[in-house]
């Protein structure tokens, strides 16, 4: 269920209960009745209308996401087209094991199909090998938008080719794409597939100089990518990264937790399957780090509480890993502190780019 549709149900059900004065009991009795067909009671008709309304709201919300995506895609050319050649490609990645099978073709034989943005500097000399950066977006269900305009422009100025994959679970591509979400799981394989596609398609890219950077959920993906595929990336940056899903489920809201325990996603709460949430959490996989890594976090972050990232830092230290980090003290902007257009944000991003350049330039 979409987030904006989710809130309709409690209010609607309460209204139905008040109007029907015990209609829920009538509805339950009708469900238990296996005898002759009979006309629906007033309460049953109301519940059917509520269900139909919810489905229409969900469909309308998906259509709005698609419309917003189409508009934002056009804006990329206006905001970055002067410095970058822009493309949006549709590529295969690993299958969706929970997808609906069609025509008798098993999911294992049918890869998930993913969109990805490609930005190539217009000033690039393609006769020379060029480094590649993967830039996965943040948000549980979100997408890559012109929110990242200034970051993409800065990376173009630095001479990187940037690929931003719209991994499974991203918004703007319909219900099946949305419900294919696999947080901390197959989405990592999606990003690796985008990396491999870029190297196979653009011969001027240097397969030995590939980095990955991301913020929030994108930071988690950056971390899990170098944990699971250390040979594919030479450096990583994780900004305010989601780091410990077990702790996160403890301090987040019930509505947020339901995004993970949904039947089409993990299907269980952290309380029901702690190990599964650990498997998807960087802090619980710190022993796998083999790649140069820089981490930034902020003590006034109201989205990814600093305690998550502190756990990650402590876990990496306990494993004796060599990495760099900085904990900003109440930096203006909270969760978005170094993605904004402020003097502190620009200075912080310079540190990020300098770190990346040490391994990619």
Secondary structure, DSSP 8 states (H G I E B T S, - for coil): --HHHHHHHHHHHHHHHHHHTSHHHHHHHHHH--SS-----HHHHHHHHHHHHHHHHHHHHHHHHHHHHHHHHHHHHHHHTTTEEEEEEEEEEEE-TTS--BTTB-GGGSEEEEEEEEEEETT--TTS-EEEEE----SSS----GGGHHHHHHHHHTT-EEEEEE-TT-SSS-HHHHTT--TTTHHHHHHHHHHHHHHHH-TTEEEEEEEEEEETHHHHHHHHHHHH-TTT-SEEEEES----HHHHHHHS-HHHHHHHHSTTTT-S-TTT-HHHHHHT-GGGGGGG--SEEEEEEETT-SSS-HHHHHHHHHHHHHTT---EEEEESS-TTGGGTTTSSSHHHHHHHHHHHHHHHHHH-
